[in-house]
Amino acid sequence: MEGVGGDAASAVAPLAKLRNDFTRIFQYYLDRSTPHMVQRWLGTLAVAAIYMLRVYYVQGFYIVSYGLGIYILNLLIGFLSPKIDPELEVLDGASLPTKGSDEFRPFVRRLPEFKFWYSITKAFCVAFLMTFFSVFDVPVFWPILLCYWVVLFVLTMKRQIMHMIKYRYVPFSIGKQRYTGKKSAASKGRIVD
């Protein structure tokens, strides 16, 4: 009897080792891609274009695309929201500044950029794989889904922008701020020979 259990365990061990090796290699390349933000997003745009071409070519899977759009909208809200939301969390001193005299605190996202990118890329890959199974091709009138998604997007972004205005934060920073000191009165009118 022990031989039967031993054979099953010996058959599973190589599969577990193969899975472990694949996971380690995948994580290695994922870690190496972290500083290359532009290249990562260009790769995601390529994956998205391939998915859109597949849906256009097949002329179906609109419900999968709608679900993908809702998921991406949910990720976008997490990306644009602060980690500590003053409306949802009890204020314990670590909140966004609401007055000009408040101390500056850097914007910390609820969903960091890398996780945002990784989740979107994974979602497009899963949606692409779903287009090869006819069970996911539910017949729907796609213009209604598109209109509903656009309305949902506009209302959600309006709410998010109002939240940004109310708590005075901008979730984007474009480069490092540079400060030039005040020019003294003597140096303004002075001509150097």
DRENRO-184019 format. One record per residue (C-alpha): residue number from 1; residue in three letters; chain; x, y, z. Coordinates in steps of 0.05 Angstrom, whole numbers, plus 5000, padded with zeros to 4 digits. Layout:
BEGIN
<NUM ALA A <X Y Z>>
...
This chain:
BEGIN
<1 MET A <5000 5000 5000>>
<2 GLU A <5057 5047 5014>>
<3 GLY A <5082 5039 4943>>
<4 VAL A <5019 5068 4914>>
<5 GLY A <5022 5131 4957>>
<6 GLY A <5097 5137 4943>>
<7 ASP A <5086 5134 4868>>
<8 ALA A <5034 5189 4871>>
<9 ALA A <5079 5233 4914>>
<10 SER A <5138 5222 4867>>
<11 ALA A <5094 5241 4807>>
<12 VAL A <5071 5305 4840>>
<13 ALA A <5141 5327 4862>>
<14 PRO A <5167 5344 4792>>
<15 LEU A <5104 5384 4777>>
<16 ALA A <5112 5423 4842>>
<17 LYS A <5185 5436 4826>>
<18 LEU A <5167 5458 4755>>
<19 ARG A <5113 5505 4782>>
<20 ASN A <5161 5533 4834>>
<21 ASP A <5215 5545 4782>>
<22 PHE A <5166 5579 4735>>
<23 THR A <5140 5623 4792>>
<24 ARG A <5211 5643 4812>>
<25 ILE A <5232 5660 4740>>
<26 PHE A <5167 5699 4728>>
<27 GLN A <5177 5739 4792>>
<28 TYR A <5250 5753 4772>>
<29 TYR A <5229 5784 4705>>
<30 LEU A <5171 5820 4738>>
<31 ASP A <5219 5851 4788>>
<32 ARG A <5267 5870 4732>>
<33 SER A <5211 5906 4695>>
<34 THR A <5193 5951 4754>>
<35 PRO A <5236 6012 4737>>
<36 HIS A <5217 6010 4663>>
<37 MET A <5149 6043 4667>>
<38 VAL A <5142 6068 4595>>
<39 GLN A <5162 6001 4566>>
<40 ARG A <5113 5964 4612>>
<41 TRP A <5055 6009 4591>>
<42 LEU A <5073 6003 4517>>
<43 GLY A <5071 5927 4525>>
<44 THR A <5003 5933 4558>>
<45 LEU A <4978 5977 4501>>
<46 ALA A <5002 5923 4452>>
<47 VAL A <4965 5870 4491>>
<48 ALA A <4902 5914 4492>>
<49 ALA A <4908 5925 4417>>
<50 ILE A <4913 5850 4405>>
<51 TYR A <4852 5839 4448>>
<52 MET A <4812 5893 4411>>
<53 LEU A <4832 5864 4344>>
<54 ARG A <4810 5795 4367>>
<55 VAL A <4742 5821 4389>>
<56 TYR A <4734 5860 4325>>
<57 TYR A <4754 5801 4282>>
<58 VAL A <4708 5752 4318>>
<59 GLN A <4650 5803 4324>>
<60 GLY A <4631 5778 4392>>
<61 PHE A <4650 5773 4465>>
<62 TYR A <4620 5841 4481>>
<63 ILE A <4600 5819 4551>>
<64 VAL A <4672 5800 4565>>
<65 SER A <4694 5869 4540>>
<66 TYR A <4641 5902 4584>>
<67 GLY A <4665 5864 4645>>
<68 LEU A <4737 5882 4628>>
<69 GLY A <4717 5956 4623>>
<70 ILE A <4682 5954 4691>>
<71 TYR A <4743 5921 4722>>
<72 ILE A <4790 5972 4692>>
<73 LEU A <4745 6029 4716>>
<74 ASN A <4748 5999 4786>>
<75 LEU A <4824 5996 4782>>
<76 LEU A <4827 6068 4758>>
<77 ILE A <4787 6092 4818>>
<78 GLY A <4835 6056 4864>>
<79 PHE A <4894 6087 4827>>
<80 LEU A <4866 6158 4832>>
<81 SER A <4844 6152 4905>>
<82 PRO A <4887 6167 4966>>
<83 LYS A <4907 6109 5010>>
<84 ILE A <4875 6143 5071>>
<85 ASP A <4809 6172 5048>>
<86 PRO A <4783 6226 5095>>
<87 GLU A <4710 6208 5079>>
<88 LEU A <4718 6134 5094>>
<89 GLU A <4770 6128 5148>>
<90 VAL A <4773 6155 5219>>
<91 LEU A <4820 6213 5220>>
<92 ASP A <4881 6193 5261>>
<93 GLY A <4927 6250 5241>>
<94 ALA A <4949 6217 5176>>
<95 SER A <4902 6251 5127>>
<96 LEU A <4905 6296 5068>>
<97 PRO A <4917 6369 5082>>
<98 THR A <4853 6409 5073>>
<99 LYS A <4878 6480 5089>>
<100 GLY A <4937 6519 5062>>
<101 SER A <4969 6521 5131>>
<102 ASP A <4967 6445 5139>>
<103 GLU A <5031 6406 5135>>
<104 PHE A <5049 6377 5066>>
<105 ARG A <5039 6303 5061>>
<106 PRO A <5057 6267 4996>>
<107 PHE A <5001 6233 4958>>
<108 VAL A <5000 6158 4971>>
<109 ARG A <4955 6119 4925>>
<110 ARG A <4907 6065 4947>>
<111 LEU A <4930 6024 4887>>
<112 PRO A <5004 6035 4869>>
<113 GLU A <5023 6044 4796>>
<114 PHE A <5058 5977 4789>>
<115 LYS A <4999 5938 4817>>
<116 PHE A <4953 5979 4773>>
<117 TRP A <4994 5961 4711>>
<118 TYR A <5000 5888 4730>>
<119 SER A <4925 5881 4744>>
<120 ILE A <4906 5913 4677>>
<121 THR A <4955 5871 4638>>
<122 LYS A <4931 5807 4672>>
<123 ALA A <4859 5827 4659>>
<124 PHE A <4872 5837 4584>>
<125 CYS A <4907 5770 4581>>
<126 VAL A <4850 5734 4616>>
<127 ALA A <4798 5768 4572>>
<128 PHE A <4838 5749 4510>>
<129 LEU A <4839 5676 4533>>
<130 MET A <4764 5679 4545>>
<131 THR A <4752 5697 4472>>
<132 PHE A <4773 5626 4453>>
<133 PHE A <4714 5595 4490>>
<134 SER A <4645 5602 4459>>
<135 VAL A <4611 5596 4527>>
<136 PHE A <4632 5669 4542>>
<137 ASP A <4603 5695 4476>>
<138 VAL A <4535 5716 4503>>
<139 PRO A <4493 5750 4449>>
<140 VAL A <4479 5822 4470>>
<141 PHE A <4465 5888 4435>>
<142 TRP A <4533 5920 4445>>
<143 PRO A <4514 5994 4434>>
<144 ILE A <4472 5992 4498>>
<145 LEU A <4530 5962 4537>>
<146 LEU A <4576 6016 4509>>
<147 CYS A <4528 6072 4527>>
<148 TYR A <4518 6045 4597>>
<149 TRP A <4593 6039 4607>>
<150 VAL A <4604 6111 4583>>
<151 VAL A <4550 6137 4630>>
<152 LEU A <4580 6097 4687>>
<153 PHE A <4650 6124 4670>>
<154 VAL A <4627 6197 4667>>
<155 LEU A <4588 6193 4733>>
<156 THR A <4645 6157 4769>>
<157 MET A <4698 6206 4744>>
<158 LYS A <4654 6265 4762>>
<159 ARG A <4649 6238 4833>>
<160 GLN A <4724 6226 4836>>
<161 ILE A <4741 6296 4810>>
<162 MET A <4693 6327 4860>>
<163 HIS A <4729 6287 4915>>
<164 MET A <4796 6313 4889>>
<165 ILE A <4771 6385 4890>>
<166 LYS A <4740 6378 4959>>
<167 TYR A <4803 6350 4992>>
<168 ARG A <4851 6388 4947>>
<169 TYR A <4896 6334 4921>>
<170 VAL A <4924 6318 4852>>
<171 PRO A <4941 6245 4841>>
<172 PHE A <4994 6261 4788>>
<173 SER A <5061 6294 4795>>
<174 ILE A <5099 6314 4733>>
<175 GLY A <5172 6317 4749>>
<176 LYS A <5207 6350 4806>>
<177 GLN A <5187 6420 4825>>
<178 ARG A <5242 6471 4817>>
<179 TYR A <5245 6534 4858>>
<180 THR A <5281 6596 4837>>
<181 GLY A <5296 6644 4893>>
<182 LYS A <5273 6716 4894>>
<183 LYS A <5316 6764 4857>>
<184 SER A <5344 6820 4899>>
<185 ALA A <5330 6892 4881>>
<186 ALA A <5404 6906 4869>>
<187 SER A <5411 6850 4818>>
<188 LYS A <5348 6869 4779>>
<189 GLY A <5373 6936 4754>>
<190 ARG A <5447 6921 4753>>
<191 ILE A <5482 6912 4687>>
<192 VAL A <5544 6870 4686>>
<193 ASP A <5601 6895 4641>>
